[in-house]
Amino acid sequence: MEFLTDYGIFLLKVITIALAITIPLLVIIGSSKSKTPSKGSLVVKNLSKKYEDMGTAIRSSQLNSKELKKYNKEIQKKKKADDKKPSKEDSVYVLNFNGDIQASEVTKLKHEINAILLSDTKCKEVVIKVESGGGSAYAYGLCAAELKRLVDNKIKLTVCIDKVAASGGYLMSCVASKIIAAPWAIVGSIGVIAQLPNFHRLLKKNSIDFEMHTAGEFKRTLTTLGENTEDGRKKFKSELEDLHLIFKDFVKEQRPQVDTKVVATGEVWQGEKAIEVGLIDALGTSDDYLVGLSKKLKLFEIDYVEKKNLTERFAFSAQLLIEKSILKFYDIVNRDRFIS
């Protein structure tokens, strides 16, 4: 325990120094850069060709020189024949969503969905690989709304979960026509949580006054610096309950087969249990599903890439450093959990 205390103090010092260095530099760099927004571009990769090339590479490595020459001729002949055929209209578009607390990739997701809906090609299906432990209910609500645009346009939407889609991650996933999760993937966590520190007694002990003025009884319910009241706590709790109810109702609307009395407890499920309670439809990895589709249809991976300026790149690096430090400390504290 003494080690954890010392490490925690050390970690706080590292974060403090990082912030002390980062903030002034960001101000200096930001003031010297133009205010023009970063420009993004759409990158489209032919996943079908990627999978085909991978299979060809393995096959080629097992042939002798004579067999390889014959095999390459067959491939070239097949390629010429395919080039003469009219291209398949039906295509599958693959998206990737890696969630954080603020669901910051929602803008990227929006642009990718816009591109699909604005294209003249016939979209057979959209597959989105979701990895998220959740975060802001409002941010992930927007993610769900963006995905629902595809469903509303009669496009089949499949969500693949390889590791985790919990809380807000599941909120956006449940919009899909079909949810596939890897056997050990974590899904569910249909609940709402809010926590914040309160430094009022510390400020009071050091004779530091804090004033907050509001118009409206519940303009602010709980505060980190002021003295919290029982009425404020009750109101805050009721708001959490209201948000939880909205969450439950949304899941029930998207997946009528789900009994929210069973799954909306904040718990998580895996494997066959997740199928039993109706949170997912099938077990399997995203690669397994995509490789199967590539044998029948053309797959294209869509990625909206935004070129970051110097300020944004520096800020991202600093944020990554701080987040990794915090996660490292959390990992040390919880290293004995979930070990089989």
N, C-alpha and C positions, 0 to 999 in steps of 0.2 A: 504493500500500500504506500510505503514511503517513496518507493521508486516512481509510482504513478503520480504522486504529488509533485515530486521533483520534475518529472517529465512534463506535467501539466504547466508548471511555472515556466519551464524552458520554452514550451510551445507558445505560451502567451507572449513571451519576450520576442520570439521569432516573428509572430504575427504582427506585433506592435512595430517592430523594426521594418518589416516589409511594408506595412501601411505608411509609416513615416517616410520611407523612400519613394513609394509608389505615387502617393497623392500629389506631392509637389511636382514630380516629373510629368504626371498626366496633365496637370494644369499648364505647365510650360509647353509641352508638346501640343496640347489641344489648342492653345492660343496661337501657336505658329502655323497650324494647319487650316486649310480652307474648310468651310462649313458645308461643302457639297456632300450629299449623302453617298454612301458606297454603292457602286453599281454591281448588280448580280447578273449571273448568266446561267442558263439551263444546260446541264451536261447530260447527254443521253448515251447510255452504253448498251450494246447488244449482248444481253446475258446469254441468249441462246447460243450465239457464236462462242462466247467464253466457255460455256459448258462443253460444247462440241470440241473445241480446241483442246480442252483438258483431257477428254476421252481419247482424242486422236494421239495426243502426246504419249499417253500410257500404252496405247496399242502399238504405236510405232516403235517404242523402246523394246518391244518383245519380238520384233521381226528381224530376220537376217537381211542382208543388203538386197538380195533378189526379191524377197517378199516385200520389203519396204518400197522398192521401186514400183512394184505392181500395185501396192496399196496406195501410194501417192497418185498414181495414174487414175485409180478408181475414184479417189477423192476429187481430183481435178475434173474428171468427167461428170461426177455428180454435181459439182459446183456449177459447171457450165449449163447443165440441164436445169438446175434450180434458177439460174439467172434468166433463162428464157421463159420460165413460168411466171404468170402474173403473181405479184406478191400477195400473201394472205392478208385479208382485211382484218381478221380478228387478231388482236394483240393483247398481251398482258403487260401492265406497267407495274414496276416494283418500286416502292418507296421505303425509306428508312427514317425512323423517328427515335432519337435518343433523348429521353426526357430529363430535365432537371427540375428544381423546385419551382421555377417560374415558367416552365414549359417554353423556354426561349426559342425552340425550333418551330414554333407555331407559324412564324412568318415564312420560313422556308417551306413548311407544309402547305401553306396557302398558295404560294407561287407554283408549286408542283401540281396542285389540284387545278389551279387556273389553267395551266398549260394543257392538262389532260382534257378539260372541258372545252377548251378553245380549239383543240386540234380537230382536223377533219377525219382522222383515222377512227375506225370502229374499235372501241375498247371493250374487249370481252370481259376483263376482270382487272381489278387493282388489288395488289397484295402489298400490305404495309407491315414491315417488321418493327414492332414496338418494344422498346426497352425502357421502362420507367417505374420508379418506386413511388411516384406521385409528387404532389406539391400543391400549389395554389389551385383551389377549386375553380376559381373564375378563369384562370389561364387554361386549365385542362377542359373546362366547359367550352371554351373557344375552340380548342383542338377537336372536341367531339362535334361541334357545329360545322367545322370545316370538312370533316370526314363525312358528315351526314349529307353534304352537298352531292357527293358521289352517289350515295344510295337514292337520294331524291331524283337523281338523273338516270335512274334505272341501271346503274352500273354495279355489278357484283363486287362487294368489298370483303376481302379476307384479311384478317389480322393474324400474324404469326408471332408467337411469344417464345423466345428461346430461354430467357432467364427470369424476367420479372415484369409484370404489368399489374401493379397494385395501386389501390386508391385512385388518384387521378389518372394513372396509367390504365386502369381497368375502365374508368369512366369513359375515356375516349375509345377504348377497344370494343366495348359492348355495342357500339353503333354498327359493327360489322355484320354482314350476312352470315359469316362463318368465322369462328375463333379456333385456331389450332395452337396448342402449347406443347412444348417439350415436356417429357415426363417429370422432370424435376423443377420445371418453371413454377414460380409463385404467382398466383392470381388472387384477386378478391380485394380484401381490406376495404370493404365498403363501409367506411366510417369517416368521421371528421375529428381532427385534433387541432388544438391551439394551445400554445404554451409561451409564456414570456416571463422574464425575471422582473422583480420589482426592487428598486434601489432606494425606496422612500426612507426606510429606517437608517440606511447608511448615510444618506444626505442629512437626515435630521440629527444623527449622531455627530456629524461634522459641521453643524450649524449652517447648512446650505438650504436656502429656500427655493422651492420650485412652484411656479405659478402656471396654471392653465385655465384659460377662460373659454367657455363654450356658450352657444345659444342653442337651446334644445336640451331637454333632460338627458337624453342618451346619445348626444353627439359623440361623446367619448365614454365608453363603458369601463374599460380597464386601461391603465397607463403603467409604463415602466418606471416613471420617476415620481408621480404623485401618489397620494394615499388612496387606495382602492376601497370602495364601499360594498356592502352586501348587496345593495340594489344593483350596483354596476355588475357585480359577479353574476347575479341571477339573470340579468338582461343578456349578458355575454353568453351564458350557458344556453339561454333560450334561442339565441341566434344560431348557435352551433346545432341545436336540435332541429331548427327550421332548415338549415343547410343540409343536414343529414337526411331529412325527409325528402327534400328535392332530389338528392342523390339516389335514394331508394326508389322513388317514383320514376326517375329517368331510366334506371336499370330495368325496372319492371316493364316500362313502355317498350324498351328495345328488345328485351328478352322475356316475353310473357311466361315462359316455362320456368323461370326462376322464382323460388319462394323467398322473398326478401326477409321474412321472419327468421329464416335459417341462415342466409348468407350476409345480411346487413348488420353483422355484429362487430365488424372491424377485424374479423379473423381472415386468415389466408388459407388457400387450398392448393393442393398439387395433384398431378396425375389423375388416376381414376376417380378420386374423390371430387376433383374439380368438375369432371364429367357428370358424376352422380347428382351434384347440386345444380347443374345446368349452367355453370359459369363459362365452360368451354364446350366445343363440339367434338373435338378429336385430339388425339395425341400425336405428336410428330415434330420434327425440327423444321425450321424454315427452309433449309437447304433440301431436305427430303421432298418437301412440297414443291419447291421451285424446279428441281431437277425433273420431277414427274411431269410438271406442266410443259417444260421445255421440249419434251419429246412429241408434244402435240401442237403447241402454239409458239409463236414468237414472243420472247420475253425481252423487255427493255427496262433497264434501271434508270430512273429519273432522279437527278440530284440538282437542286438549285444552290449554286455556289455564289457566295457574296464575297468579293475581294475586300478584305479589311485594310484600312489605312494604318499608319504607324501607331497612332493613339490606341486604336481598337486592338491591335495585335499585342501591344504592351499591356493593356488592361486585362486582356484574356490570359496572358502569361502570369500576371500577378494574381489574378483570381484563381487560376489553376494551382499555383503554389500554396495559397492560403487554404483552399479546399482540400488539397492533398495532406497538408499538415493536420487539419482538423480530423480528416478521415483516418489518418494514421493513429492519432490519439484514441479515437473511438474504437478502432480495431484492437488496440492494446487492451483497452478497458473490457471489451467484449470478446476476447480471443477464445474463451472457453465455451461460447455459445454455438449451437448448431454444428458440433463436431461429432461425426459418426464413428 
